């Protein structure tokens, strides 16, 4: 299980990558973060619960912010 600070830093990193549409696929993001794909999905869900409007864009092959899809 990840410590709170480790989880916080990983979530901030995901947000930063999503801003630039550079997370890659869930598998690639898991490799970047050195965690499992399941953990990536948990972190994404936590971000959504905190109000972040992150979605996966199949065209970009990246998690992105909804407002960037327009």
PQR file of N, CA, C, O and H, with PARSE charges and radii, in Angstrom:
ATOM      1  N   UNK A   1       0.835  -1.188   0.000 -0.4000 1.5000
ATOM      2  CA  UNK A   1       0.000   0.000   0.000 -0.0000 2.0000
ATOM      3  C   UNK A   1       0.879   1.250   0.000  0.5500 1.7000
ATOM      4  O   UNK A   1       1.887   1.319   0.703 -0.5500 1.4000
ATOM      5  N   UNK A   2       0.475   2.238  -0.804 -0.4000 1.5000
ATOM      6  CA  UNK A   2       1.229   3.474  -0.922 -0.0000 2.0000
ATOM      7  C   UNK A   2       0.996   4.372   0.286  0.5500 1.7000
ATOM      8  O   UNK A   2      -0.106   4.434   0.832 -0.5500 1.4000
ATOM      9  H   UNK A   2      -0.344   2.182  -1.375  0.4000 1.0000
ATOM     10  N   UNK A   3       2.059   5.067   0.690 -0.4000 1.5000
ATOM     11  CA  UNK A   3       1.921   6.073   1.734 -0.0000 2.0000
ATOM     12  C   UNK A   3       1.176   7.266   1.155  0.5500 1.7000
ATOM     13  O   UNK A   3       1.128   7.460  -0.060 -0.5500 1.4000
ATOM     14  H   UNK A   3       2.954   5.016   0.247  0.4000 1.0000
ATOM     15  N   UNK A   4       0.596   8.063   2.051 -0.4000 1.5000
ATOM     16  CA  UNK A   4      -0.180   9.225   1.616 -0.0000 2.0000
ATOM     17  C   UNK A   4       0.648  10.155   0.741  0.5500 1.7000
ATOM     18  O   UNK A   4       0.178  10.583  -0.313 -0.5500 1.4000
ATOM     19  H   UNK A   4       0.635   7.906   3.038  0.4000 1.0000
ATOM     20  N   UNK A   5       1.862  10.474   1.152 -0.4000 1.5000
ATOM     21  CA  UNK A   5       2.688  11.421   0.381 -0.0000 2.0000
ATOM     22  C   UNK A   5       3.056  10.851  -0.981  0.5500 1.7000
ATOM     23  O   UNK A   5       3.106  11.584  -1.969 -0.5500 1.4000
ATOM     24  H   UNK A   5       2.244  10.126   2.008  0.4000 1.0000
ATOM     25  N   UNK A   6       3.311   9.572  -1.039 -0.4000 1.5000
ATOM     26  CA  UNK A   6       3.645   8.931  -2.318 -0.0000 2.0000
ATOM     27  C   UNK A   6       2.432   8.984  -3.252  0.5500 1.7000
ATOM     28  O   UNK A   6       2.561   9.289  -4.438 -0.5500 1.4000
ATOM     29  H   UNK A   6       3.271   8.976  -0.237  0.4000 1.0000
ATOM     30  N   UNK A   7       1.257   8.681  -2.700 -0.4000 1.5000
ATOM     31  CA  UNK A   7       0.035   8.721  -3.503 -0.0000 2.0000
ATOM     32  C   UNK A   7      -0.237  10.141  -3.987  0.5500 1.7000
ATOM     33  O   UNK A   7      -0.609  10.348  -5.142 -0.5500 1.4000
ATOM     34  H   UNK A   7       1.152   8.433  -1.737  0.4000 1.0000
ATOM     35  N   UNK A   8      -0.049  11.123  -3.097 -0.4000 1.5000
ATOM     36  CA  UNK A   8      -0.259  12.528  -3.449 -0.0000 2.0000
ATOM     37  C   UNK A   8       0.653  12.933  -4.608  0.5500 1.7000
ATOM     38  O   UNK A   8       0.192  13.556  -5.564 -0.5500 1.4000
ATOM     39  H   UNK A   8       0.253  10.956  -2.159  0.4000 1.0000
ATOM     40  N   UNK A   9       1.927  12.589  -4.535 -0.4000 1.5000
ATOM     41  CA  UNK A   9       2.877  12.950  -5.591 -0.0000 2.0000
ATOM     42  C   UNK A   9       2.528  12.262  -6.913  0.5500 1.7000
ATOM     43  O   UNK A   9       2.649  12.869  -7.977 -0.5500 1.4000
ATOM     44  H   UNK A   9       2.301  12.082  -3.758  0.4000 1.0000
ATOM     45  N   UNK A  10       2.105  11.025  -6.853 -0.4000 1.5000
ATOM     46  CA  UNK A  10       1.723  10.315  -8.076 -0.0000 2.0000
ATOM     47  C   UNK A  10       0.480  10.955  -8.694  0.5500 1.7000
ATOM     48  O   UNK A  10       0.391  11.083  -9.915 -0.5500 1.4000
ATOM     49  H   UNK A  10       2.007  10.531  -5.989  0.4000 1.0000
ATOM     50  N   UNK A  11      -0.473  11.356  -7.861 -0.4000 1.5000
ATOM     51  CA  UNK A  11      -1.680  11.997  -8.370 -0.0000 2.0000
ATOM     52  C   UNK A  11      -1.350  13.357  -8.999  0.5500 1.7000
ATOM     53  O   UNK A  11      -1.915  13.716 -10.032 -0.5500 1.4000
ATOM     54  H   UNK A  11      -0.400  11.252  -6.869  0.4000 1.0000
ATOM     55  N   UNK A  12      -0.458  14.096  -8.389 -0.4000 1.5000
ATOM     56  CA  UNK A  12      -0.044  15.381  -8.954 -0.0000 2.0000
ATOM     57  C   UNK A  12       0.665  15.175 -10.297  0.5500 1.7000
ATOM     58  O   UNK A  12       0.479  15.954 -11.232 -0.5500 1.4000
ATOM     59  H   UNK A  12       0.001  13.805  -7.549  0.4000 1.0000
ATOM     60  N   UNK A  13       1.470  14.129 -10.380 -0.4000 1.5000
ATOM     61  CA  UNK A  13       2.180  13.816 -11.624 -0.0000 2.0000
ATOM     62  C   UNK A  13       1.184  13.450 -12.723  0.5500 1.7000
ATOM     63  O   UNK A  13       1.334  13.874 -13.869 -0.5500 1.4000
ATOM     64  H   UNK A  13       1.621  13.496  -9.621  0.4000 1.0000
ATOM     65  N   UNK A  14       0.169  12.664 -12.369 -0.4000 1.5000
ATOM     66  CA  UNK A  14      -0.866  12.292 -13.337 -0.0000 2.0000
ATOM     67  C   UNK A  14      -1.580  13.556 -13.832  0.5500 1.7000
ATOM     68  O   UNK A  14      -1.812  13.701 -15.032 -0.5500 1.4000
ATOM     69  H   UNK A  14       0.048  12.321 -11.438  0.4000 1.0000
ATOM     70  N   UNK A  15      -1.929  14.472 -12.919 -0.4000 1.5000
ATOM     71  CA  UNK A  15      -2.604  15.709 -13.307 -0.0000 2.0000
ATOM     72  C   UNK A  15      -1.751  16.513 -14.274  0.5500 1.7000
ATOM     73  O   UNK A  15      -2.255  17.050 -15.261 -0.5500 1.4000
ATOM     74  H   UNK A  15      -1.741  14.354 -11.944  0.4000 1.0000
ATOM     75  N   UNK A  16      -0.464  16.593 -13.988 -0.4000 1.5000
ATOM     76  CA  UNK A  16       0.453  17.334 -14.852 -0.0000 2.0000
ATOM     77  C   UNK A  16       0.530  16.704 -16.239  0.5500 1.7000
ATOM     78  O   UNK A  16       0.458  17.404 -17.249 -0.5500 1.4000
ATOM     79  H   UNK A  16      -0.055  16.156 -13.187  0.4000 1.0000
ATOM     80  N   UNK A  17       0.675  15.387 -16.286 -0.4000 1.5000
ATOM     81  CA  UNK A  17       0.739  14.688 -17.572 -0.0000 2.0000
ATOM     82  C   UNK A  17      -0.570  14.837 -18.343  0.5500 1.7000
ATOM     83  O   UNK A  17      -0.557  14.999 -19.563 -0.5500 1.4000
ATOM     84  H   UNK A  17       0.733  14.818 -15.466  0.4000 1.0000
ATOM     85  N   UNK A  18      -1.702  14.782 -17.632 -0.4000 1.5000
ATOM     86  CA  UNK A  18      -3.008  14.912 -18.282 -0.0000 2.0000
ATOM     87  C   UNK A  18      -3.179  16.300 -18.892  0.5500 1.7000
ATOM     88  O   UNK A  18      -3.803  16.447 -19.943 -0.5500 1.4000
ATOM     89  H   UNK A  18      -1.712  14.650 -16.641  0.4000 1.0000
ATOM     90  N   UNK A  19      -2.628  17.313 -18.237 -0.4000 1.5000
ATOM     91  CA  UNK A  19      -2.702  18.672 -18.782 -0.0000 2.0000
ATOM     92  C   UNK A  19      -2.047  18.760 -20.160  0.5500 1.7000
ATOM     93  O   UNK A  19      -2.508  19.486 -21.041 -0.5500 1.4000
ATOM     94  H   UNK A  19      -2.121  17.194 -17.384  0.4000 1.0000
ATOM     95  N   UNK A  20      -0.964  18.005 -20.323 -0.4000 1.5000
ATOM     96  CA  UNK A  20      -0.221  18.019 -21.590 -0.0000 2.0000
ATOM     97  C   UNK A  20      -0.576  16.842 -22.499  0.5500 1.7000
ATOM     98  O   UNK A  20       0.083  16.606 -23.511 -0.5500 1.4000
ATOM     99  H   UNK A  20      -0.589  17.415 -19.608  0.4000 1.0000
ATOM    100  N   UNK A  21      -1.633  16.105 -22.122 -0.4000 1.5000
ATOM    101  CA  UNK A  21      -2.089  14.934 -22.884 -0.0000 2.0000
ATOM    102  C   UNK A  21      -0.937  13.965 -23.128  0.5500 1.7000
ATOM    103  O   UNK A  21      -0.721  13.494 -24.245 -0.5500 1.4000
ATOM    104  H   UNK A  21      -2.169  16.297 -21.299  0.4000 1.0000
ATOM    105  N   UNK A  22      -0.205  13.682 -22.053 -0.4000 1.5000
ATOM    106  CA  UNK A  22       1.012  12.895 -22.177 -0.0000 2.0000
ATOM    107  C   UNK A  22       1.096  11.741 -21.170  0.5500 1.7000
ATOM    108  O   UNK A  22       2.193  11.336 -20.785 -0.5500 1.4000
ATOM    109  H   UNK A  22      -0.381  14.065 -21.146  0.4000 1.0000
ATOM    110  N   UNK A  23      -0.058  11.209 -20.744 -0.4000 1.5000
ATOM    111  CA  UNK A  23       0.004  10.091 -19.798 -0.0000 2.0000
ATOM    112  C   UNK A  23       0.321   8.784 -20.508  0.5500 1.7000
ATOM    113  O   UNK A  23       0.916   7.877 -19.926 -0.5500 1.4000
ATOM    114  H   UNK A  23      -0.949  11.537 -21.057  0.4000 1.0000
ATOM    115  N   UNK A  24      -0.081   8.697 -21.764 -0.4000 1.5000
ATOM    116  CA  UNK A  24       0.016   7.419 -22.465 -0.0000 2.0000
ATOM    117  C   UNK A  24      -1.150   6.545 -22.053  0.5500 1.7000
ATOM    118  O   UNK A  24      -2.076   6.993 -21.376 -0.5500 1.4000
ATOM    119  H   UNK A  24      -0.564   9.434 -22.237  0.4000 1.0000
ATOM    120  N   UNK A  25      -1.091   5.309 -22.466 -0.4000 1.5000
ATOM    121  CA  UNK A  25      -2.141   4.352 -22.111 -0.0000 2.0000
ATOM    122  C   UNK A  25      -2.049   4.039 -20.622  0.5500 1.7000
ATOM    123  O   UNK A  25      -1.042   4.358 -19.990 -0.5500 1.4000
ATOM    124  H   UNK A  25      -0.339   4.946 -23.015  0.4000 1.0000
ATOM    125  N   UNK A  26      -3.080   3.421 -20.051 -0.4000 1.5000
ATOM    126  CA  UNK A  26      -2.978   3.042 -18.636 -0.0000 2.0000
ATOM    127  C   UNK A  26      -1.743   2.178 -18.360  0.5500 1.7000
ATOM    128  O   UNK A  26      -1.103   2.323 -17.318 -0.5500 1.4000
ATOM    129  H   UNK A  26      -3.899   3.162 -20.564  0.4000 1.0000
ATOM    130  N   UNK A  27      -1.413   1.291 -19.284 -0.4000 1.5000
ATOM    131  CA  UNK A  27      -0.233   0.444 -19.101 -0.0000 2.0000
ATOM    132  C   UNK A  27       1.051   1.283 -19.099  0.5500 1.7000
ATOM    133  O   UNK A  27       1.932   1.080 -18.263 -0.5500 1.4000
ATOM    134  H   UNK A  27      -1.932   1.173 -20.130  0.4000 1.0000
ATOM    135  N   UNK A  28       1.146   2.223 -20.040 -0.4000 1.5000
ATOM    136  CA  UNK A  28       2.329   3.083 -20.115 -0.0000 2.0000
ATOM    137  C   UNK A  28       2.437   3.984 -18.877  0.5500 1.7000
ATOM    138  O   UNK A  28       3.531   4.211 -18.361 -0.5500 1.4000
ATOM    139  H   UNK A  28       0.430   2.388 -20.718  0.4000 1.0000
ATOM    140  N   UNK A  29       1.298   4.489 -18.412 -0.4000 1.5000
ATOM    141  CA  UNK A  29       1.297   5.320 -17.213 -0.0000 2.0000
ATOM    142  C   UNK A  29       1.726   4.512 -15.995  0.5500 1.7000
ATOM    143  O   UNK A  29       2.467   5.002 -15.143 -0.5500 1.4000
ATOM    144  H   UNK A  29       0.409   4.305 -18.831  0.4000 1.0000
ATOM    145  N   UNK A  30       1.260   3.284 -15.920 -0.4000 1.5000
ATOM    146  CA  UNK A  30       1.665   2.406 -14.815 -0.0000 2.0000
ATOM    147  C   UNK A  30       3.179   2.211 -14.811  0.5500 1.7000
ATOM    148  O   UNK A  30       3.813   2.210 -13.756 -0.5500 1.4000
ATOM    149  H   UNK A  30       0.658   2.886 -16.612  0.4000 1.0000
ATOM    150  N   UNK A  31       3.747   2.046 -16.000 -0.4000 1.5000
ATOM    151  CA  UNK A  31       5.200   1.882 -16.098 -0.0000 2.0000
ATOM    152  C   UNK A  31       5.922   3.156 -15.679  0.5500 1.7000
ATOM    153  O   UNK A  31       6.945   3.090 -14.998 -0.5500 1.4000
ATOM    154  H   UNK A  31       3.233   2.047 -16.857  0.4000 1.0000
ATOM    155  N   UNK A  32       5.399   4.319 -16.078 -0.4000 1.5000
ATOM    156  CA  UNK A  32       6.012   5.601 -15.696 -0.0000 2.0000
ATOM    157  C   UNK A  32       6.012   5.776 -14.179  0.5500 1.7000
ATOM    158  O   UNK A  32       6.966   6.291 -13.595 -0.5500 1.4000
ATOM    159  H   UNK A  32       4.568   4.372 -16.631  0.4000 1.0000
ATOM    160  N   UNK A  33       4.919   5.334 -13.555 -0.4000 1.5000
ATOM    161  CA  UNK A  33       4.763   5.517 -12.116 -0.0000 2.0000
ATOM    162  C   UNK A  33       5.296   4.342 -11.300  0.5500 1.7000
ATOM    163  O   UNK A  33       5.353   4.397 -10.071 -0.5500 1.4000
ATOM    164  H   UNK A  33       4.144   4.916 -14.029  0.4000 1.0000
ATOM    165  N   UNK A  34       5.685   3.280 -12.003 -0.4000 1.5000
ATOM    166  CA  UNK A  34       6.184   2.071 -11.351 -0.0000 2.0000
ATOM    167  C   UNK A  34       5.134   1.463 -10.404  0.5500 1.7000
ATOM    168  O   UNK A  34       5.432   1.075  -9.274 -0.5500 1.4000
ATOM    169  H   UNK A  34       5.640   3.236 -13.001  0.4000 1.0000
ATOM    170  N   UNK A  35       3.898   1.398 -10.912 -0.4000 1.5000
ATOM    171  CA  UNK A  35       2.791   0.785 -10.180 -0.0000 2.0000
ATOM    172  C   UNK A  35       1.988  -0.070 -11.160  0.5500 1.7000
ATOM    173  O   UNK A  35       2.269  -0.074 -12.358 -0.5500 1.4000
ATOM    174  H   UNK A  35       3.656   1.713 -11.829  0.4000 1.0000
ATOM    175  N   UNK A  36       1.001  -0.783 -10.656 -0.4000 1.5000
ATOM    176  CA  UNK A  36       0.176  -1.623 -11.519 -0.0000 2.0000
ATOM    177  C   UNK A  36      -0.877  -0.787 -12.252  0.5500 1.7000
ATOM    178  O   UNK A  36      -1.180   0.337 -11.850 -0.5500 1.4000
ATOM    179  H   UNK A  36       0.773  -0.779  -9.683  0.4000 1.0000
ATOM    180  N   UNK A  37      -1.422  -1.344 -13.319 -0.4000 1.5000
ATOM    181  CA  UNK A  37      -2.504  -0.674 -14.049 -0.0000 2.0000
ATOM    182  C   UNK A  37      -3.703  -0.463 -13.127  0.5500 1.7000
ATOM    183  O   UNK A  37      -4.372   0.569 -13.188 -0.5500 1.4000
ATOM    184  H   UNK A  37      -1.175  -2.256 -13.646  0.4000 1.0000
ATOM    185  N   UNK A  38      -3.962  -1.439 -12.285 -0.4000 1.5000
ATOM    186  CA  UNK A  38      -5.088  -1.328 -11.344 -0.0000 2.0000
ATOM    187  C   UNK A  38      -4.881  -0.138 -10.416  0.5500 1.7000
ATOM    188  O   UNK A  38      -5.829   0.587 -10.116 -0.5500 1.4000
ATOM    189  H   UNK A  38      -3.418  -2.277 -12.236  0.4000 1.0000
ATOM    190  N   UNK A  39      -3.650   0.068  -9.962 -0.4000 1.5000
ATOM    191  CA  UNK A  39      -3.362   1.210  -9.091 -0.0000 2.0000
ATOM    192  C   UNK A  39      -3.547   2.520  -9.840  0.5500 1.7000
ATOM    193  O   UNK A  39      -3.998   3.507  -9.260 -0.5500 1.4000
ATOM    194  H   UNK A  39      -2.879  -0.521 -10.206  0.4000 1.0000
ATOM    195  N   UNK A  40      -3.201   2.539 -11.126 -0.4000 1.5000
ATOM    196  CA  UNK A  40      -3.424   3.730 -11.952 -0.0000 2.0000
ATOM    197  C   UNK A  40      -4.909   4.038 -11.972  0.5500 1.7000
ATOM    198  O   UNK A  40      -5.307   5.186 -11.770 -0.5500 1.4000
ATOM    199  H   UNK A  40      -2.834   1.737 -11.598  0.4000 1.0000
ATOM    200  N   UNK A  41      -5.728   3.034 -12.210 -0.4000 1.5000
ATOM    201  CA  UNK A  41      -7.173   3.244 -12.287 -0.0000 2.0000
ATOM    202  C   UNK A  41      -7.733   3.712 -10.944  0.5500 1.7000
ATOM    203  O   UNK A  41      -8.657   4.526 -10.906 -0.5500 1.4000
ATOM    204  H   UNK A  41      -5.405   2.102 -12.373  0.4000 1.0000
ATOM    205  N   UNK A  42      -7.180   3.203  -9.850 -0.4000 1.5000
ATOM    206  CA  UNK A  42      -7.613   3.660  -8.521 -0.0000 2.0000
ATOM    207  C   UNK A  42      -7.274   5.134  -8.325  0.5500 1.7000
ATOM    208  O   UNK A  42      -8.096   5.909  -7.836 -0.5500 1.4000
ATOM    209  H   UNK A  42      -6.430   2.542  -9.881  0.4000 1.0000
ATOM    210  N   UNK A  43      -6.044   5.517  -8.716 -0.4000 1.5000
ATOM    211  CA  UNK A  43      -5.629   6.913  -8.568 -0.0000 2.0000
ATOM    212  C   UNK A  43      -6.493   7.840  -9.431  0.5500 1.7000
ATOM    213  O   UNK A  43      -6.877   8.924  -8.992 -0.5500 1.4000
ATOM    214  H   UNK A  43      -5.377   4.888  -9.113  0.4000 1.0000
ATOM    215  N   UNK A  44      -6.794   7.410 -10.654 -0.4000 1.5000
ATOM    216  CA  UNK A  44      -7.658   8.203 -11.537 -0.0000 2.0000
ATOM    217  C   UNK A  44      -9.035   8.359 -10.896  0.5500 1.7000
ATOM    218  O   UNK A  44      -9.602   9.452 -10.905 -0.5500 1.4000
ATOM    219  H   UNK A  44      -6.482   6.530 -11.012  0.4000 1.0000
ATOM    220  N   UNK A  45      -9.572   7.281 -10.345 -0.4000 1.5000
ATOM    221  CA  UNK A  45     -10.885   7.348  -9.683 -0.0000 2.0000
ATOM    222  C   UNK A  45     -10.844   8.280  -8.476  0.5500 1.7000
ATOM    223  O   UNK A  45     -11.796   9.022  -8.237 -0.5500 1.4000
ATOM    224  H   UNK A  45      -9.112   6.393 -10.338  0.4000 1.0000
ATOM    225  N   UNK A  46      -9.749   8.248  -7.712 -0.4000 1.5000
ATOM    226  CA  UNK A  46      -9.611   9.157  -6.576 -0.0000 2.0000
ATOM    227  C   UNK A  46      -9.590  10.600  -7.048  0.5500 1.7000
ATOM    228  O   UNK A  46     -10.217  11.463  -6.435 -0.5500 1.4000
ATOM    229  H   UNK A  46      -8.976   7.645  -7.906  0.4000 1.0000
ATOM    230  N   UNK A  47      -8.874  10.869  -8.134 -0.4000 1.5000
ATOM    231  CA  UNK A  47      -8.831  12.223  -8.680 -0.0000 2.0000
ATOM    232  C   UNK A  47     -10.225  12.674  -9.095  0.5500 1.7000
ATOM    233  O   UNK A  47     -10.603  13.822  -8.859 -0.5500 1.4000
ATOM    234  H   UNK A  47      -8.364  10.167  -8.632  0.4000 1.0000
ATOM    235  N   UNK A  48     -10.988  11.783  -9.707 -0.4000 1.5000
ATOM    236  CA  UNK A  48     -12.355  12.112 -10.114 -0.0000 2.0000
ATOM    237  C   UNK A  48     -13.222  12.408  -8.894  0.5500 1.7000
ATOM    238  O   UNK A  48     -14.032  13.335  -8.916 -0.5500 1.4000
ATOM    239  H   UNK A  48     -10.681  10.850  -9.898  0.4000 1.0000
ATOM    240  N   UNK A  49     -13.055  11.622  -7.828 -0.4000 1.5000
ATOM    241  CA  UNK A  49     -13.819  11.846  -6.602 -0.0000 2.0000
ATOM    242  C   UNK A  49     -13.471  13.198  -5.982  0.5500 1.7000
ATOM    243  O   UNK A  49     -14.298  13.805  -5.300 -0.5500 1.4000
ATOM    244  H   UNK A  49     -12.397  10.869  -7.809  0.4000 1.0000
ATOM    245  N   UNK A  50     -12.243  13.668  -6.223 -0.4000 1.5000
ATOM    246  CA  UNK A  50     -11.807  14.962  -5.702 -0.0000 2.0000
ATOM    247  C   UNK A  50     -12.205  16.116  -6.626  0.5500 1.7000
ATOM    248  O   UNK A  50     -11.855  17.269  -6.375 -0.5500 1.4000
ATOM    249  H   UNK A  50     -11.572  13.176  -6.777  0.4000 1.0000
ATOM    250  N   UNK A  51     -12.941  15.796  -7.698 -0.4000 1.5000
ATOM    251  CA  UNK A  51     -13.453  16.829  -8.572 -0.0000 2.0000
ATOM    252  C   UNK A  51     -12.676  17.067  -9.851  0.5500 1.7000
ATOM    253  O   UNK A  51     -13.064  17.917 -10.653 -0.5500 1.4000
ATOM    254  H   UNK A  51     -13.225  14.859  -7.901  0.4000 1.0000
ATOM    255  N   UNK A  52     -11.595  16.343 -10.064 -0.4000 1.5000
ATOM    256  CA  UNK A  52     -10.836  16.487 -11.307 -0.0000 2.0000
ATOM    257  C   UNK A  52     -11.630  15.850 -12.437  0.5500 1.7000
ATOM    258  O   UNK A  52     -12.130  14.734 -12.293 -0.5500 1.4000
ATOM    259  H   UNK A  52     -11.280  15.653  -9.413  0.4000 1.0000
ATOM    260  N   UNK A  53     -11.749  16.542 -13.546 -0.4000 1.5000
ATOM    261  CA  UNK A  53     -12.529  16.027 -14.665 -0.0000 2.0000
ATOM    262  C   UNK A  53     -11.597  15.390 -15.693  0.5500 1.7000
ATOM    263  O   UNK A  53     -11.429  15.884 -16.808 -0.5500 1.4000
ATOM    264  H   UNK A  53     -11.342  17.448 -13.663  0.4000 1.0000
ATOM    265  N   UNK A  54     -11.006  14.287 -15.280 -0.4000 1.5000
ATOM    266  CA  UNK A  54     -10.068  13.569 -16.132 -0.0000 2.0000
ATOM    267  C   UNK A  54     -10.786  12.404 -16.794  0.5500 1.7000
ATOM    268  O   UNK A  54     -11.508  11.647 -16.144 -0.5500 1.4000
ATOM    269  H   UNK A  54     -11.142  13.885 -14.374  0.4000 1.0000
ATOM    270  N   UNK A  55     -10.576  12.274 -18.098 -0.4000 1.5000
ATOM    271  CA  UNK A  55     -11.148  11.166 -18.865 -0.0000 2.0000
ATOM    272  C   UNK A  55     -10.061  10.598 -19.765  0.5500 1.7000
ATOM    273  O   UNK A  55      -9.047  11.247 -20.022 -0.5500 1.4000
ATOM    274  H   UNK A  55      -9.990  12.889 -18.626  0.4000 1.0000
ATOM    275  N   UNK A  56     -10.287   9.379 -20.239 -0.4000 1.5000
ATOM    276  CA  UNK A  56      -9.334   8.775 -21.167 -0.0000 2.0000
ATOM    277  C   UNK A  56      -9.777   9.089 -22.594  0.5500 1.7000
ATOM    278  O   UNK A  56     -10.927   8.849 -22.960 -0.5500 1.4000
ATOM    279  H   UNK A  56     -11.111   8.853 -20.030  0.4000 1.0000
ATOM    280  N   UNK A  57      -8.867   9.623 -23.390 -0.4000 1.5000
ATOM    281  CA  UNK A  57      -9.137   9.945 -24.792 -0.0000 2.0000
ATOM    282  C   UNK A  57      -8.482   8.879 -25.666  0.5500 1.7000
ATOM    283  O   UNK A  57      -7.257   8.755 -25.690 -0.5500 1.4000
ATOM    284  H   UNK A  57      -7.932   9.818 -23.093  0.4000 1.0000
ATOM    285  N   UNK A  58      -9.293   8.120 -26.373 -0.4000 1.5000
ATOM    286  CA  UNK A  58      -8.762   7.057 -27.236 -0.0000 2.0000
ATOM    287  C   UNK A  58      -8.014   7.618 -28.439  0.5500 1.7000
ATOM    288  O   UNK A  58      -7.103   6.975 -28.959 -0.5500 1.4000
ATOM    289  H   UNK A  58     -10.288   8.221 -26.353  0.4000 1.0000
ATOM    290  N   UNK A  59      -8.389   8.799 -28.878 -0.4000 1.5000
ATOM    291  CA  UNK A  59      -7.701   9.439 -30.005 -0.0000 2.0000
ATOM    292  C   UNK A  59      -6.282   9.831 -29.611  0.5500 1.7000
ATOM    293  O   UNK A  59      -5.335   9.627 -30.370 -0.5500 1.4000
ATOM    294  H   UNK A  59      -9.129   9.322 -28.455  0.4000 1.0000
ATOM    295  N   UNK A  60      -6.148  10.401 -28.406 -0.4000 1.5000
ATOM    296  CA  UNK A  60      -4.839  10.862 -27.909 -0.0000 2.0000
ATOM    297  C   UNK A  60      -4.038   9.737 -27.250  0.5500 1.7000
ATOM    298  O   UNK A  60      -2.829   9.864 -27.052 -0.5500 1.4000
ATOM    299  H   UNK A  60      -6.917  10.567 -27.789  0.4000 1.0000
ATOM    300  N   UNK A  61      -4.716   8.636 -26.912 -0.4000 1.5000
ATOM    301  CA  UNK A  61      -4.104   7.578 -26.107 -0.0000 2.0000
ATOM    302  C   UNK A  61      -3.514   8.149 -24.830  0.5500 1.7000
ATOM    303  O   UNK A  61      -2.369   7.872 -24.470 -0.5500 1.4000
ATOM    304  H   UNK A  61      -5.698   8.532 -27.073  0.4000 1.0000
ATOM    305  N   UNK A  62      -4.330   8.957 -24.150 -0.4000 1.5000
ATOM    306  CA  UNK A  62      -3.881   9.619 -22.932 -0.0000 2.0000
ATOM    307  C   UNK A  62      -5.084  10.010 -22.086  0.5500 1.7000
ATOM    308  O   UNK A  62      -6.186  10.203 -22.600 -0.5500 1.4000
ATOM    309  H   UNK A  62      -5.259   9.182 -24.442  0.4000 1.0000
ATOM    310  N   UNK A  63      -4.858  10.123 -20.776 -0.4000 1.5000
ATOM    311  CA  UNK A  63      -5.854  10.756 -19.928 -0.0000 2.0000
ATOM    312  C   UNK A  63      -5.723  12.247 -20.168  0.5500 1.7000
ATOM    313  O   UNK A  63      -4.616  12.770 -20.296 -0.5500 1.4000
ATOM    314  H   UNK A  63      -3.963   9.966 -20.358  0.4000 1.0000
ATOM    315  N   UNK A  64      -6.855  12.928 -20.230 -0.4000 1.5000
ATOM    316  CA  UNK A  64      -6.885  14.364 -20.488 -0.0000 2.0000
ATOM    317  C   UNK A  64      -7.976  14.993 -19.623  0.5500 1.7000
ATOM    318  O   UNK A  64      -8.817  14.294 -19.058 -0.5500 1.4000
ATOM    319  H   UNK A  64      -7.755  12.504 -20.126  0.4000 1.0000
ATOM    320  N   UNK A  65      -7.948  16.308 -19.530 -0.4000 1.5000
ATOM    321  CA  UNK A  65      -9.034  17.019 -18.861 -0.0000 2.0000
ATOM    322  C   UNK A  65     -10.167  17.206 -19.856  0.5500 1.7000
ATOM    323  O   UNK A  65      -9.927  17.527 -21.021 -0.5500 1.4000
ATOM    324  H   UNK A  65      -7.264  16.876 -19.989  0.4000 1.0000
ATOM    325  N   UNK A  66     -11.396  17.008 -19.405 -0.4000 1.5000
ATOM    326  CA  UNK A  66     -12.573  17.097 -20.264 -0.0000 2.0000
ATOM    327  C   UNK A  66     -12.601  18.389 -21.064  0.5500 1.7000
ATOM    328  O   UNK A  66     -12.906  18.376 -22.257 -0.5500 1.4000
ATOM    329  H   UNK A  66     -11.591  16.748 -18.459  0.4000 1.0000
ATOM    330  N   UNK A  67     -12.289  19.496 -20.422 -0.4000 1.5000
ATOM    331  CA  UNK A  67     -12.370  20.798 -21.110 -0.0000 2.0000
ATOM    332  C   UNK A  67     -11.374  20.906 -22.247  0.5500 1.7000
ATOM    333  O   UNK A  67     -11.538  21.770 -23.109 -0.5500 1.4000
ATOM    334  H   UNK A  67     -12.041  19.507 -19.453  0.4000 1.0000
ATOM    335  N   UNK A  68     -10.345  20.064 -22.288 -0.4000 1.5000
ATOM    336  CA  UNK A  68      -9.356  20.078 -23.378 -0.0000 2.0000
ATOM    337  C   UNK A  68      -9.836  19.303 -24.608  0.5500 1.7000
ATOM    338  O   UNK A  68      -9.186  19.340 -25.653 -0.5500 1.4000
ATOM    339  H   UNK A  68     -10.212  19.363 -21.587  0.4000 1.0000
ATOM    340  N   UNK A  69     -10.959  18.609 -24.493 -0.4000 1.5000
ATOM    341  CA  UNK A  69     -11.460  17.805 -25.615 -0.0000 2.0000
ATOM    342  C   UNK A  69     -12.252  18.630 -26.623  0.5500 1.7000
ATOM    343  O   UNK A  69     -12.559  18.148 -27.713 -0.5500 1.4000
ATOM    344  H   UNK A  69     -11.487  18.580 -23.645  0.4000 1.0000
ATOM    345  N   UNK A  70     -12.571  19.819 -26.282 -0.4000 1.5000
ATOM    346  CA  UNK A  70     -13.373  20.672 -27.191 -0.0000 2.0000
ATOM    347  C   UNK A  70     -12.570  21.119 -28.364  0.5500 1.7000
ATOM    348  O   UNK A  70     -13.079  21.837 -29.224 -0.5500 1.4000
ATOM    349  H   UNK A  70     -12.321  20.211 -25.396  0.4000 1.0000
TER
END
